[in-house]
Amino acid sequence: MRTLKMTAGYNFSSRRRFATLAGLAVASWGVIAVTIDALVQMAR
């Protein structure tokens, strides 16, 4: 299912798909970093 979706995305517009995935990855990493930082602050 995931492979099919990726293939369709690349056929449609690989650059746009890559930009969207990269944006989501950065956003999720930011959320994770903020969550970890908040937990560390609470632990202190």
TIDO-218030 format. One record per residue (C-alpha): residue number from 1; residue in three letters; x, y, z. Coordinates in nm, 3 decimals, always signed. Layout:
<atom num="NUM" residu="Ala" east="X" north="Y" up="Z"/>
...
END
This chain:
<atom num="1" residu="Met" east="+0.000" north="+0.000" up="+0.000"/>
<atom num="2" residu="Arg" east="+0.275" north="+0.242" up="+0.099"/>
<atom num="3" residu="Thr" east="+0.486" north="+0.152" up="-0.205"/>
<atom num="4" residu="Leu" east="+0.187" north="+0.204" up="-0.436"/>
<atom num="5" residu="Lys" east="+0.119" north="+0.545" up="-0.285"/>
<atom num="6" residu="Met" east="+0.484" north="+0.650" up="-0.317"/>
<atom num="7" residu="Thr" east="+0.500" north="+0.537" up="-0.681"/>
<atom num="8" residu="Ala" east="+0.181" north="+0.728" up="-0.762"/>
<atom num="9" residu="Gly" east="+0.320" north="+1.034" up="-0.585"/>
<atom num="10" residu="Tyr" east="+0.645" north="+1.023" up="-0.784"/>
<atom num="11" residu="Asn" east="+0.456" north="+0.982" up="-1.111"/>
<atom num="12" residu="Phe" east="+0.232" north="+1.277" up="-1.022"/>
<atom num="13" residu="Ser" east="+0.501" north="+1.519" up="-0.902"/>
<atom num="14" residu="Ser" east="+0.810" north="+1.385" up="-0.729"/>
<atom num="15" residu="Arg" east="+0.938" north="+1.729" up="-0.628"/>
<atom num="16" residu="Arg" east="+0.609" north="+1.836" up="-0.467"/>
<atom num="17" residu="Arg" east="+0.572" north="+1.500" up="-0.292"/>
<atom num="18" residu="Phe" east="+0.930" north="+1.519" up="-0.160"/>
<atom num="19" residu="Ala" east="+0.876" north="+1.875" up="-0.035"/>
<atom num="20" residu="Thr" east="+0.557" north="+1.768" up="+0.146"/>
<atom num="21" residu="Leu" east="+0.727" north="+1.468" up="+0.307"/>
<atom num="22" residu="Ala" east="+1.027" north="+1.680" up="+0.406"/>
<atom num="23" residu="Gly" east="+0.798" north="+1.942" up="+0.560"/>
<atom num="24" residu="Leu" east="+0.609" north="+1.678" up="+0.757"/>
<atom num="25" residu="Ala" east="+0.935" north="+1.523" up="+0.877"/>
<atom num="26" residu="Val" east="+1.070" north="+1.860" up="+0.995"/>
<atom num="27" residu="Ala" east="+0.739" north="+1.943" up="+1.166"/>
<atom num="28" residu="Ser" east="+0.725" north="+1.607" up="+1.347"/>
<atom num="29" residu="Trp" east="+1.091" north="+1.640" up="+1.455"/>
<atom num="30" residu="Gly" east="+1.011" north="+1.987" up="+1.591"/>
<atom num="31" residu="Val" east="+0.717" north="+1.851" up="+1.791"/>
<atom num="32" residu="Ile" east="+0.932" north="+1.566" up="+1.927"/>
<atom num="33" residu="Ala" east="+1.211" north="+1.807" up="+2.023"/>
<atom num="34" residu="Val" east="+0.969" north="+2.042" up="+2.203"/>
<atom num="35" residu="Thr" east="+0.807" north="+1.748" up="+2.385"/>
<atom num="36" residu="Ile" east="+1.144" north="+1.612" up="+2.501"/>
<atom num="37" residu="Asp" east="+1.253" north="+1.960" up="+2.607"/>
<atom num="38" residu="Ala" east="+0.932" north="+2.007" up="+2.810"/>
<atom num="39" residu="Leu" east="+0.979" north="+1.667" up="+2.978"/>
<atom num="40" residu="Val" east="+1.340" north="+1.753" up="+3.066"/>
<atom num="41" residu="Gln" east="+1.231" north="+2.087" up="+3.211"/>
<atom num="42" residu="Met" east="+0.961" north="+1.913" up="+3.419"/>
<atom num="43" residu="Ala" east="+1.211" north="+1.652" up="+3.541"/>
<atom num="44" residu="Arg" east="+1.429" north="+1.932" up="+3.678"/>
END
